[in-house]
Amino acid sequence: MPTMGIRILKLALLACRTCDAASDESRTPLMMLEMVAREFVFFGASPQGAVDSERPRMPMRIIGAGLGRTGTSSLVGALKQLGYTPYHMKEGVVDKTHYQQWARLIDAWVGDAKEKAAAMEAVIDLMAVEGFDATTDYPACLIFEELMVRYPEAKVVLSVRSSGETWAKSVLQTIGGFHALLGQRPFSFTANMRTFAKVAEGVFPLTGVELHPVTRIPEAASLAKAHDDWIEHVRKVVPPERLLVHQFSDGFGPLCEILKIPASACPAEYPRLNDTAVMKAAMMTLQIVSWIWVPVLLSILGLGVQCLRCCLCRSASKVHGKGQ
Ligand SMILES: *[C@@H]1O[C@H](CO)[C@@H](O)[C@H](O)[C@H]1NC(C)=O
């Protein structure tokens, strides 16, 4: 069904372009249509290639054990100021399409141990070869223990919120519903969106969050508990001299201290990046697209048919004109 939809769309566009090339009319609306179609087809592609085994690897220097929505965007900003190249859901996972390897790891998590080890190896290698030297956010926090073994010199930063309830509220306003939206049509038509949705959803159960069996939205009560349990788990696993538990309100001080950055080189003002509003807007857009895509697609098809008619009409009148 989706590939057929794309074919029909392409056919309609082809008809329009042929007609357009034969006339002197402005092409702008057609060019826009074509752009939309290209985007749509692009999302179905899978650009992820193999990792070049010759490229140098960057050792991880900071391991972020904090869950998403614990001030990780601010932490990314802070680490950049300190000269690091931090990994985040937005940086690496999405922009470099690493989510394909992460989806493989999440699939393998409770399955075959050999496949899980291979998938783990693949994501760690991917981050190292791209030059990331600090992790933050979901999904990288899932593997903080493996990273600790691999990089014994690296420090662990556990970003937290002031309480489990605060975190629960923040998750429910933002990332908690993202995968459910992407699982809807038309987004679910494209393989990349399905794969990304799998990662966005999969991180929750692996960090103790229960999802509603039908809506797949996190259960509010389980969220607060998951935040607090995760802190307890990380504290138990990481030796205290290697660990910093950090809230954004703590600022640069403790971060510089554990990273052995002298106070004179430590910036004063900690960045405060709050992407709640941006995420809400993005989710609203996804929601609206999921409501209107059918009428929009039908209008585009209708336009294609009109173009075809106009084209036929014109060539008929040309033939007629020559005949006179
Ligand atoms: C982020 O912004 C939202 C409103 O967009 C607000 O409700 C929330 O308290 C802010 N969070 C922080 C940690 O400042």
The ligand as an ORCA input file, in Angstrom:
! r2SCAN-3c Opt
* xyz 0 1
  C      10.830     24.136     30.743
  O       9.801     24.876     30.118
  C       8.489     24.468     30.480
  C       7.514     25.285     29.675
  O       7.825     25.232     28.308
  C       8.268     24.623     31.973
  O       6.999     24.177     32.339
  C       9.340     23.851     32.740
  O       9.234     24.079     34.112
  C      10.751     24.228     32.267
  N      11.705     23.341     32.919
  C      12.805     23.769     33.528
  C      13.626     22.708     34.123
  O      13.105     24.931     33.595
*
